[in-house]
Amino acid sequence: MFEFKLPDIGEGVTEGEIVKWLVKSGDSIHKDQDMVEVMTDKVTVKIPSPVDGKVLEIKFDEGKVVKVGEAMIVVDDGKAEASSNFQAVEHAAPPAEVPAPPQPRKQEAVIEIKDEERRSISKVLASPAIRKLAKDLGVDLSAVRGTGPNGRVLEEDIKRYSVQRKSAAQSQAIQEEVPSPAQPSIPKQEVPPAAPPVQAADVIEPRGLRRLIFEKMTKAKQIMPHFTIIESVDMTKIISVREDLKGQGITMGYTPFFVKASVLVLKEFPKFNTLYNESSRNYTQKHTLNIGVAVDTPDGLNVVVVKDADKKNLTSVSAEIASLAEKARQNKLSLADVQGSTFTVSNVGSIAGIASTPIINYPEVAILGVHRMEKAIGADGKIYDRMFVSMSCDHRLIDGADAARFMGKLKEIIEKPAVLMV
């Protein structure tokens, strides 16, 4: 018997969401055959089976979050002794929770919540943190009968209990409205039953990459006080350089120019090439210049990483971004492709928008936003191509004056891009 547990997929990864099972109970499975797709906070990976055998049990449904070290699947590998992909560890059953003494009924606030709010509360957009879900629903865990292993309370148990409690409250309200026998019965005209309410909205529950974006963006905004600075740059010379490269058979977007320009500015202002450490509440200023590039994919935004961007020329950076973006769209990124960024560039100009206030790619301290170009009239009365470039920063570390100097230097390089060709 072989019990497969979620392995340590990479540095800093503590859990993964099951995106898709590639096998089902009863299937025969071969060693090195892909069993499951798991999404971590970095990337989606396919995990192969380390043994031959038959699938006996799948312990988590798709969409559930599994902690590193938790058993995911049980395979009959023909061996008498149970084994796993982890070293033998004592896993004592969790002690049964002692029911709390009955508390006075104090659920008026929960009952008075509007239906719309109740539906929102019942869809906890997070990993299966059962106690948090119960708290949000105003449910006393001791009153819920758990149907999981060892009587563990599952998400379905809490939701079922919440629905039952609501129905009971509605029945009680109806009974209280019935006239008492002592009152004379007054005939009432029959009123046709009201039509059922039309469902005018859909519930969106973040899954996969969207769940990770949900959690990471929430953390960035909760922890980091953002501020954004916006600068206008003249793109005339960059456009000219792109045309010259196209004549040499090299097609290039605008993002590589801003990646290389950012590298040059970061060398002059290294404070922006820093990561925040939440546990110790301090910062680590990095010496490597690994630039994250936001990529739009069918599943959501992903950030790929150009490692040591200061050591690569413009055409190499462009080719690497194109390769990583294609891997992202095909869901073929490796952990190495998405780890280690120290500063991020996000280009939405190919879609729309002349300016934005991007959210920092936590735990970095700054992110550069590149936008759509538009025609403008210069001081000399001539028409030129203008672009607004924005940067959001962690105001605890970076002051507005620092950000203004950074953007001033970036503007200077973009408007005189010969230095980028070195």
Backbone hydrogen bonds in HBPLUS format (Angstrom, degrees):
<---DONOR---> <-ACCEPTOR-->    atom                        ^
c    i                          cat <-CA-CA->   ^        H-A-AA   ^      H-
h    n   atom  resd res      DA  || num        DHA   H-A  angle D-A-AA Bond
n    s   type  num  typ     dist DA aas  dist angle  dist       angle   num
A0083-SER N   A0001-MET O   2.86 MM  82  6.30 147.5  1.97 154.3 165.0     1
A0002-PHE N   A0075-VAL O   2.67 MM  73  5.03 165.3  1.69 164.3 167.6     2
A0075-VAL N   A0002-PHE O   2.71 MM  73  5.03 170.5  1.72 159.2 161.8     3
A0003-GLU N   A0083-SER O   2.77 MM  80  6.14 164.7  1.79 156.3 160.1     4
A0004-PHE N   A0073-ILE O   2.86 MM  69  5.41 160.0  1.90 170.9 173.8     5
A0072-MET N   A0004-PHE O   2.75 MM  68  5.87 171.2  1.76 164.7 165.0     6
A0006-LEU N   A0070-GLU O   2.97 MM  64  5.77 155.8  2.02 154.3 152.1     7
A0069-GLY N   A0006-LEU O   2.84 MM  63  5.19 153.1  1.91 138.1 147.2     8
A0013-VAL N   A0010-GLY O   3.10 MM   3  5.58 166.9  2.12 133.2 134.7     9
A0068-VAL N   A0014-THR O   2.89 MM  54  5.40 164.1  1.92 140.2 136.7    10
A0016-GLY N   A0066-VAL O   2.86 MM  50  5.40 153.4  1.93 150.3 159.1    11
A0066-VAL N   A0016-GLY O   2.76 MM  50  5.40 170.9  1.77 161.2 160.6    12
A0017-GLU N   A0039-MET O   2.71 MM  22  5.07 161.3  1.74 151.8 150.8    13
A0039-MET N   A0017-GLU O   2.82 MM  22  5.07 167.2  1.84 151.4 153.2    14
A0018-ILE N   A0064-LYS O   2.94 MM  46  5.75 164.9  1.96 169.7 169.2    15
A0063-GLY N   A0018-ILE O   2.65 MM  45  5.32 169.3  1.66 156.0 160.0    16
A0019-VAL N   A0037-GLU O   2.89 MM  18  5.42 149.7  1.99 144.2 151.9    17
A0020-LYS N   A0037-GLU O   3.45 MM  17  5.16 161.2  2.49 128.4 131.2    18
A0037-GLU N   A0020-LYS O   2.80 MM  17  5.16 164.0  1.83 157.0 162.2    19
A0022-LEU N   A0035-MET O   2.73 MM  13  5.02 161.1  1.76 142.8 143.0    20
A0027-ASP N   A0024-LYS O   3.06 MM   3  5.76 162.5  2.09 143.5 145.3    21
A0026-GLY N   A0055-VAL O   2.82 MM  29  5.19 167.8  1.84 139.0 143.1    22
A0055-VAL N   A0027-ASP O   2.82 MM  28  5.43 165.8  1.84 164.4 167.1    23
A0029-ILE N   A0053-GLY O   2.73 MM  24  5.39 170.4  1.74 158.7 158.6    24
A0053-GLY N   A0029-ILE O   2.90 MM  24  5.39 151.5  1.98 160.6 156.2    25
A0033-GLN N   A0030-HIS O   3.02 MM   3  5.43 153.6  2.09 135.8 135.1    26
A0032-ASP N   A0049-SER O   2.63 MM  17  5.04 171.7  1.64 161.2 158.3    27
A0049-SER N   A0033-GLN O   2.82 MM  16  5.52 147.4  1.92 139.4 146.3    28
A0035-MET N   A0047-ILE O   2.84 MM  12  5.90 174.2  1.84 149.0 150.8    29
A0047-ILE N   A0036-VAL O   2.89 MM  11  5.58 165.0  1.91 165.3 169.5    30
A0038-VAL N   A0045-VAL O   2.82 MM   7  5.45 167.0  1.84 166.6 167.7    31
A0045-VAL N   A0038-VAL O   2.84 MM   7  5.45 165.6  1.86 154.3 155.9    32
A0040-THR N   A0043-VAL O   3.00 MM   3  5.47 175.0  2.00 143.7 143.2    33
A0054-LYS N   A0076-ASP O   3.05 MM  22  5.08 147.4  2.16 124.6 133.2    34
A0076-ASP N   A0054-LYS O   2.75 MM  22  5.08 165.9  1.77 154.3 152.9    35
A0056-LEU N   A0074-VAL O   2.79 MM  18  5.47 161.6  1.82 150.8 155.6    36
A0057-GLU N   A0074-VAL O   3.29 MM  17  5.07 159.9  2.33 134.1 135.5    37
A0074-VAL N   A0057-GLU O   2.82 MM  17  5.07 161.0  1.86 150.2 154.6    38
A0059-LYS N   A0072-MET O   2.87 MM  13  5.22 160.1  1.90 143.0 147.6    39
A0064-LYS N   A0061-ASP O   3.22 MM   3  5.83 159.2  2.27 134.9 136.3    40
A0070-GLU N   A0067-LYS O   3.01 MM   3  5.55 163.0  2.03 140.1 140.0    41
A0111-ILE N   A0107-GLN O   2.92 MM   4  6.21 165.5  1.95 158.3 162.2    42
A0112-GLU N   A0108-GLU O   2.88 MM   4  6.05 150.2  1.96 151.9 160.1    43
A0113-ILE N   A0110-VAL O   3.15 MM   3  5.37 159.8  2.19 106.4 112.7    44
A0118-ARG N   A0114-LYS O   2.85 MM   4  6.14 154.8  1.91 153.8 162.3    45
A0119-ARG N   A0115-ASP O   2.92 MM   4  6.21 157.5  1.97 154.7 159.1    46
A0120-SER N   A0116-GLU O   3.16 MM   4  6.42 148.6  2.26 138.4 146.9    47
A0121-ILE N   A0117-GLU O   2.88 MM   4  6.18 158.4  1.92 152.2 157.8    48
A0122-SER N   A0118-ARG O   2.93 MM   4  6.12 154.3  2.00 150.0 156.7    49
A0123-LYS N   A0120-SER O   3.25 MM   3  5.53 154.9  2.31 104.6 112.0    50
A0129-ALA N   A0127-SER O   2.46 MM   2  5.68 125.8  1.74 125.9 108.1    51
A0133-LEU N   A0129-ALA O   3.05 MM   4  6.34 157.3  2.10 153.5 160.6    52
A0134-ALA N   A0130-ILE O   2.92 MM   4  6.17 161.7  1.95 153.0 157.5    53
A0135-LYS N   A0131-ARG O   2.96 MM   4  6.15 156.9  2.01 144.0 150.5    54
A0136-ASP N   A0132-LYS O   2.90 MM   4  6.12 161.0  1.93 150.3 155.2    55
A0137-LEU N   A0133-LEU O   3.05 MM   4  6.27 145.8  2.17 145.3 154.1    56
A0138-GLY N   A0134-ALA O   2.95 MM   4  5.98 111.5  2.43 136.6 153.4    57
A0139-VAL N   A0134-ALA O   2.82 MM   5  4.88 162.0  1.85 150.4 149.7    58
A0138-GLY N   A0135-LYS O   3.11 MM   3  5.02 149.9  2.20  97.8 107.0    59
A0143-ALA N   A0140-ASP O   2.89 MM   3  5.58 158.0  1.94 121.7 128.7    60
A0144-VAL N   A0141-LEU O   3.08 MM   3  5.33 164.5  2.10 111.1 116.1    61
A0148-GLY N   A0152-ARG O   2.88 MM   4  4.57 150.0  1.97 158.3 153.1    62
A0151-GLY N   A0148-GLY O   3.01 MM   3  5.23 131.4  2.25 141.9 133.4    63
A0152-ARG N   A0149-PRO O   3.04 MM   3  5.56 156.8  2.10 115.2 121.8    64
A0157-ASP N   A0154-LEU O   3.06 MM   3  5.17 123.2  2.40  97.4 111.7    65
A0158-ILE N   A0154-LEU O   3.26 MM   4  6.69 156.9  2.32 153.7 158.1    66
A0159-LYS N   A0155-GLU O   3.10 MM   4  6.40 165.5  2.12 153.5 157.5    67
A0160-ARG N   A0156-GLU O   2.90 MM   4  6.00 159.8  1.94 146.4 152.4    68
A0161-TYR N   A0157-ASP O   2.96 MM   4  6.14 160.5  2.00 147.1 152.5    69
A0162-SER N   A0158-ILE O   2.90 MM   4  6.11 156.2  1.96 148.1 154.9    70
A0163-VAL N   A0159-LYS O   3.00 MM   4  6.26 158.2  2.05 150.8 155.5    71
A0164-GLN N   A0160-ARG O   3.00 MM   4  6.25 163.5  2.03 150.7 155.4    72
A0165-ARG N   A0161-TYR O   2.89 MM   4  6.09 158.5  1.93 151.9 157.7    73
A0166-LYS N   A0162-SER O   3.04 MM   4  6.23 152.5  2.12 143.3 150.5    74
A0167-SER N   A0163-VAL O   2.96 MM   4  6.25 159.1  2.01 152.3 157.7    75
A0168-ALA N   A0164-GLN O   2.96 MM   4  6.21 156.2  2.02 147.8 154.3    76
A0169-ALA N   A0165-ARG O   2.99 MM   4  6.23 153.0  2.06 143.7 150.8    77
A0170-GLN N   A0166-LYS O   2.98 MM   4  6.28 153.5  2.05 148.2 155.2    78
A0171-SER N   A0167-SER O   2.95 MM   4  6.23 157.3  2.00 149.7 155.7    79
A0172-GLN N   A0168-ALA O   2.95 MM   4  6.18 157.0  2.00 147.3 153.5    80
A0173-ALA N   A0169-ALA O   3.00 MM   4  6.24 152.6  2.08 142.8 150.2    81
A0174-ILE N   A0170-GLN O   3.01 MM   4  6.30 151.1  2.10 146.6 154.0    82
A0175-GLN N   A0171-SER O   2.99 MM   4  6.28 158.5  2.04 150.4 155.9    83
A0176-GLU N   A0172-GLN O   3.03 MM   4  6.28 152.2  2.11 147.0 154.2    84
A0177-GLU N   A0174-ILE O   3.10 MM   3  5.23 138.3  2.28  99.0 110.7    85
A0178-VAL N   A0175-GLN O   3.21 MM   3  5.40 154.0  2.28 104.2 111.8    86
A0183-GLN N   A0180-SER O   3.08 MM   3  5.74 157.2  2.14 118.4 124.8    87
A0210-ARG N   A0207-ARG O   3.14 MM   3  5.53 122.8  2.48 149.7 139.6    88
A0211-ARG N   A0208-GLY O   3.04 MM   3  5.41 126.8  2.33 105.5 118.5    89
A0212-LEU N   A0208-GLY O   3.26 MM   4  6.69 154.0  2.33 148.8 156.0    90
A0213-ILE N   A0209-LEU O   2.93 MM   4  6.22 157.5  1.98 153.7 159.9    91
A0214-PHE N   A0210-ARG O   2.92 MM   4  6.05 158.0  1.97 142.8 149.3    92
A0215-GLU N   A0211-ARG O   2.99 MM   4  6.29 159.1  2.03 150.2 154.1    93
A0216-LYS N   A0212-LEU O   2.90 MM   4  6.03 166.6  1.92 151.8 156.0    94
A0217-MET N   A0213-ILE O   2.88 MM   4  5.82 169.1  1.89 153.6 157.3    95
A0218-THR N   A0214-PHE O   3.14 MM   4  6.09 153.1  2.21 137.1 145.0    96
A0219-LYS N   A0215-GLU O   3.04 MM   4  6.18 159.8  2.08 144.0 149.3    97
A0220-ALA N   A0216-LYS O   2.98 MM   4  6.20 160.9  2.02 148.2 153.4    98
A0221-LYS N   A0217-MET O   3.05 MM   4  6.24 165.7  2.07 150.8 153.6    99
A0222-GLN N   A0218-THR O   2.90 MM   4  6.00 151.2  1.98 148.4 157.2   100
A0223-ILE N   A0219-LYS O   2.98 MM   4  5.97 160.5  2.02 152.5 156.3   101
A0224-MET N   A0220-ALA O   2.92 MM   4  5.63 157.4  1.97 142.9 150.2   102
A0395-HIS N   A0225-PRO O   2.92 MM 170  5.65 172.8  1.93 165.3 165.4   103
A0227-PHE N   A0393-CYS O   3.19 MM 166  5.58 133.8  2.41 140.8 151.8   104
A0393-CYS N   A0227-PHE O   2.86 MM 166  5.58 154.0  1.93 157.8 166.2   105
A0229-ILE N   A0391-MET O   2.92 MM 162  5.41 157.2  1.97 145.7 150.6   106
A0391-MET N   A0229-ILE O   2.84 MM 162  5.41 146.7  1.95 151.7 162.6   107
A0231-GLU N   A0389-VAL O   2.78 MM 158  5.29 166.8  1.80 156.5 160.3   108
A0389-VAL N   A0231-GLU O   2.75 MM 158  5.29 164.6  1.77 161.2 166.1   109
A0233-VAL N   A0387-MET O   2.80 MM 154  5.38 162.5  1.83 155.9 161.9   110
A0387-MET N   A0233-VAL O   2.99 MM 154  5.38 155.8  2.05 151.8 158.9   111
A0235-MET N   A0385-ASP O   2.93 MM 150  5.56 170.1  1.94 164.2 165.9   112
A0239-ILE N   A0235-MET O   2.96 MM   4  6.14 163.8  1.99 162.5 166.5   113
A0240-SER N   A0236-THR O   3.12 MM   4  6.40 149.5  2.22 141.1 149.6   114
A0241-VAL N   A0237-LYS O   2.93 MM   4  6.21 154.8  1.99 147.3 153.4   115
A0242-ARG N   A0238-ILE O   2.96 MM   4  6.24 159.9  2.00 152.8 158.1   116
A0243-GLU N   A0239-ILE O   3.06 MM   4  6.32 153.0  2.14 145.2 152.1   117
A0244-ASP N   A0240-SER O   3.02 MM   4  6.33 154.3  2.09 147.6 154.3   118
A0245-LEU N   A0241-VAL O   2.94 MM   4  6.24 158.8  1.99 152.7 158.3   119
A0246-LYS N   A0242-ARG O   2.90 MM   4  6.11 151.6  1.98 144.8 153.1   120
A0247-GLY N   A0243-GLU O   3.06 MM   4  6.33 143.8  2.20 140.9 150.0   121
A0248-GLN N   A0245-LEU O   2.92 MM   3  5.03 138.9  2.09  98.5 111.2   122
A0250-ILE N   A0245-LEU O   2.87 MM   5  5.11 161.5  1.90 144.1 139.3   123
A0249-GLY N   A0246-LYS O   2.98 MM   3  4.97 159.3  2.02 105.9 109.8   124
A0257-PHE N   A0254-TYR O   3.10 MM   3  5.57 127.2  2.39 111.8 124.4   125
A0258-PHE N   A0254-TYR O   3.41 MM   4  6.83 153.1  2.49 150.0 157.4   126
A0258-PHE N   A0255-THR O   2.98 MM   3  5.24 118.1  2.38 105.1 120.2   127
A0259-VAL N   A0255-THR O   2.91 MM   4  6.19 149.1  2.01 156.1 166.2   128
A0260-LYS N   A0256-PRO O   2.99 MM   4  6.16 170.1  2.00 151.9 153.4   129
A0261-ALA N   A0257-PHE O   2.88 MM   4  6.02 155.2  1.95 141.8 149.9   130
A0262-SER N   A0258-PHE O   2.87 MM   4  5.83 153.0  1.94 135.4 142.9   131
A0263-VAL N   A0259-VAL O   3.06 MM   4  6.34 152.6  2.14 146.0 153.0   132
A0264-LEU N   A0260-LYS O   3.20 MM   4  6.53 159.3  2.25 148.7 152.6   133
A0265-VAL N   A0261-ALA O   3.04 MM   4  6.35 157.0  2.10 150.2 156.7   134
A0266-LEU N   A0262-SER O   2.76 MM   4  5.92 157.3  1.81 153.9 160.7   135
A0267-LYS N   A0263-VAL O   3.13 MM   4  6.38 143.4  2.27 143.8 152.1   136
A0268-GLU N   A0265-VAL O   3.00 MM   3  5.20 127.6  2.28 100.4 114.2   137
A0269-PHE N   A0265-VAL O   2.81 MM   4  6.09 143.2  1.94 147.6 159.9   138
A0272-PHE N   A0269-PHE O   3.25 MM   3  6.26 164.5  2.27 129.5 131.2   139
A0273-ASN N   A0270-PRO O   2.93 MM   3  5.27 157.0  1.98 112.6 120.2   140
A0286-LYS N   A0273-ASN O   2.96 MM  13  5.92 151.0  2.04 155.0 163.1   141
A0275-LEU N   A0284-THR O   2.95 MM   9  5.24 160.4  1.98 138.6 143.7   142
A0284-THR N   A0275-LEU O   2.82 MM   9  5.24 160.2  1.86 153.6 160.5   143
A0276-TYR N   A0363-PRO O   2.75 MM  87  5.13 160.0  1.79 145.4 151.5   144
A0277-ASN N   A0282-ASN O   2.73 MM   5  5.34 163.5  1.75 175.5 170.5   145
A0281-ARG N   A0277-ASN O   2.72 MM   4  5.43 118.6  2.09 141.3 158.6   146
A0282-ASN N   A0277-ASN O   3.29 MM   5  5.34 142.0  2.45 134.2 142.1   147
A0309-ALA N   A0289-LEU O   2.94 MM  20  5.97 145.8  2.06 169.5 169.9   148
A0342-THR N   A0290-ASN O   2.77 MM  52  5.42 166.7  1.79 161.0 156.4   149
A0291-ILE N   A0306-VAL O   3.06 MM  15  5.25 138.8  2.24 150.5 142.8   150
A0306-VAL N   A0291-ILE O   2.90 MM  15  5.25 175.1  1.90 147.0 146.5   151
A0292-GLY N   A0343-PHE O   2.73 MM  51  5.96 156.5  1.79 149.0 154.4   152
A0345-VAL N   A0292-GLY O   2.80 MM  53  6.16 156.9  1.86 153.1 156.2   153
A0293-VAL N   A0304-VAL O   2.72 MM  11  5.35 156.1  1.77 155.4 162.5   154
A0304-VAL N   A0293-VAL O   3.07 MM  11  5.35 153.9  2.14 149.4 141.7   155
A0294-ALA N   A0345-VAL O   3.10 MM  51  6.43 161.7  2.13 149.2 154.4   156
A0295-VAL N   A0302-ASN O   2.61 MM   7  5.18 163.7  1.64 167.1 170.4   157
A0302-ASN N   A0295-VAL O   2.93 MM   7  5.18 164.3  1.95 149.7 155.0   158
A0297-THR N   A0300-GLY O   3.18 MM   3  5.17 144.8  2.31 121.3 131.4   159
A0300-GLY N   A0297-THR O   3.10 MM   3  5.17 149.6  2.19 104.5 113.6   160
A0305-VAL N   A0337-ASP O   2.92 MM  32  5.79 147.2  2.03 160.9 161.3   161
A0311-LYS N   A0308-ASP O   2.96 MM   3  5.62 159.0  2.01 119.2 125.7   162
A0312-LYS N   A0309-ALA O   3.37 MM   3  5.39 167.7  2.39 105.8 108.0   163
A0317-VAL N   A0313-ASN O   2.98 MM   4  6.26 160.6  2.02 158.1 163.7   164
A0318-SER N   A0314-LEU O   2.97 MM   4  6.20 158.5  2.01 148.2 154.4   165
A0319-ALA N   A0315-THR O   2.97 MM   4  6.17 162.2  2.00 147.1 151.2   166
A0320-GLU N   A0316-SER O   2.97 MM   4  6.14 156.6  2.03 147.4 153.9   167
A0321-ILE N   A0317-VAL O   2.96 MM   4  6.16 160.6  2.00 151.8 156.7   168
A0322-ALA N   A0318-SER O   3.07 MM   4  6.28 164.3  2.09 150.5 154.7   169
A0323-SER N   A0319-ALA O   3.01 MM   4  6.20 157.1  2.06 145.4 151.5   170
A0324-LEU N   A0320-GLU O   2.93 MM   4  6.09 168.0  1.94 154.2 157.2   171
A0325-ALA N   A0321-ILE O   2.86 MM   4  5.96 158.3  1.91 151.1 157.6   172
A0326-GLU N   A0322-ALA O   3.10 MM   4  6.25 154.4  2.17 142.9 148.9   173
A0327-LYS N   A0323-SER O   3.07 MM   4  6.36 156.8  2.13 146.8 153.2   174
A0328-ALA N   A0324-LEU O   2.89 MM   4  6.13 151.2  1.97 146.8 155.1   175
A0329-ARG N   A0325-ALA O   3.01 MM   4  6.29 155.9  2.07 147.3 152.8   176
A0330-GLN N   A0326-GLU O   3.08 MM   4  6.29 139.1  2.26 141.6 152.4   177
A0332-LYS N   A0327-LYS O   2.82 MM   5  4.95 177.0  1.82 149.2 150.1   178
A0331-ASN N   A0328-ALA O   3.12 MM   3  4.97 159.8  2.16 100.9 106.5   179
A0337-ASP N   A0334-SER O   3.05 MM   3  5.27 136.7  2.24 102.0 113.8   180
A0338-VAL N   A0335-LEU O   3.11 MM   3  5.53 153.2  2.18 111.0 118.5   181
A0339-GLN N   A0335-LEU O   3.14 MM   4  6.11 121.7  2.49 153.1 168.0   182
A0368-LEU N   A0344-THR O   2.88 MM  24  6.26 168.0  1.89 160.3 161.8   183
A0346-SER N   A0368-LEU O   2.80 MM  22  6.10 167.9  1.81 170.9 175.0   184
A0370-VAL N   A0346-SER O   2.81 MM  24  6.07 163.5  1.84 150.5 152.8   185
A0348-VAL N   A0370-VAL O   3.00 MM  22  6.25 152.5  2.08 169.8 162.2   186
A0351-ILE N   A0348-VAL O   3.01 MM   3  5.62 158.3  2.06 117.3 124.2   187
A0352-ALA N   A0348-VAL O   3.28 MM   4  6.52 148.7  2.38 170.7 169.0   188
A0372-ARG N   A0353-GLY O   3.11 MM  19  5.90 171.9  2.12 161.8 159.3   189
A0362-TYR N   A0360-ILE O   3.03 MM   2  5.67 118.3  2.42 109.9  93.3   190
A0364-GLU N   A0361-ASN O   2.95 MM   3  5.64 156.7  2.01 133.5 131.7   191
A0394-ASP N   A0365-VAL O   2.88 MM  29  5.07 137.9  2.06 151.4 149.6   192
A0367-ILE N   A0392-SER O   3.03 MM  25  5.51 147.0  2.14 150.5 158.4   193
A0392-SER N   A0367-ILE O   3.05 MM  25  5.51 148.1  2.15 154.0 159.8   194
A0369-GLY N   A0390-SER O   2.63 MM  21  4.90 175.2  1.63 151.0 152.3   195
A0390-SER N   A0369-GLY O   2.98 MM  21  4.90 157.1  2.03 138.8 144.8   196
A0374-GLU N   A0386-ARG O   2.90 MM  12  5.41 152.4  1.98 150.2 159.4   197
A0386-ARG N   A0374-GLU O   2.80 MM  12  5.41 173.0  1.80 167.3 165.1   198
A0376-ALA N   A0384-TYR O   2.88 MM   8  5.48 153.0  1.96 157.9 165.0   199
A0384-TYR N   A0376-ALA O   2.81 MM   8  5.48 158.6  1.85 155.5 162.8   200
A0378-GLY N   A0382-LYS O   2.76 MM   4  5.41 171.1  1.76 163.3 161.7   201
A0381-GLY N   A0378-GLY O   2.93 MM   3  5.20 160.0  1.97 112.5 116.7   202
A0397-LEU N   A0394-ASP O   3.15 MM   3  5.94 148.9  2.25 120.3 126.5   203
A0398-ILE N   A0394-ASP O   2.98 MM   4  5.98 171.5  1.98 158.8 160.7   204
A0403-ALA N   A0399-ASP O   3.13 MM   4  6.49 161.5  2.16 153.7 158.3   205
A0404-ALA N   A0400-GLY O   2.94 MM   4  6.17 151.8  2.02 145.7 153.6   206
A0405-ARG N   A0401-ALA O   3.05 MM   4  6.30 154.7  2.11 146.6 152.6   207
A0406-PHE N   A0402-ASP O   2.95 MM   4  6.23 158.5  2.00 150.4 156.8   208
A0407-MET N   A0403-ALA O   2.95 MM   4  6.19 164.9  1.98 151.6 154.7   209
A0408-GLY N   A0404-ALA O   2.93 MM   4  6.06 146.3  2.04 140.2 150.1   210
A0409-LYS N   A0405-ARG O   3.03 MM   4  6.27 155.7  2.09 150.0 154.9   211
A0410-LEU N   A0406-PHE O   2.98 MM   4  6.27 157.8  2.03 148.7 155.5   212
A0411-LYS N   A0407-MET O   2.92 MM   4  6.05 160.6  1.95 146.2 151.0   213
A0412-GLU N   A0408-GLY O   3.09 MM   4  6.30 154.3  2.16 140.5 147.3   214
A0413-ILE N   A0409-LYS O   3.09 MM   4  6.39 155.8  2.15 150.9 156.1   215
A0414-ILE N   A0410-LEU O   2.99 MM   4  6.24 168.7  2.00 158.3 161.1   216
A0415-GLU N   A0411-LYS O   3.01 MM   4  6.08 157.0  2.06 149.4 155.4   217
A0416-LYS N   A0412-GLU O   3.10 MM   4  6.16 122.8  2.44 132.8 146.4   218
A0416-LYS N   A0413-ILE O   3.17 MM   3  5.05 139.0  2.35  94.5 106.3   219
A0420-LEU N   A0417-PRO O   2.87 MM   3  5.35 146.8  1.98 114.7 124.6   220
A0421-MET N   A0418-ALA O   3.09 MM   3  5.54 155.7  2.15 111.9 119.1   221
A0422-VAL N   A0419-VAL O   3.46 MM   3  5.72 166.9  2.48 105.4 109.1   222
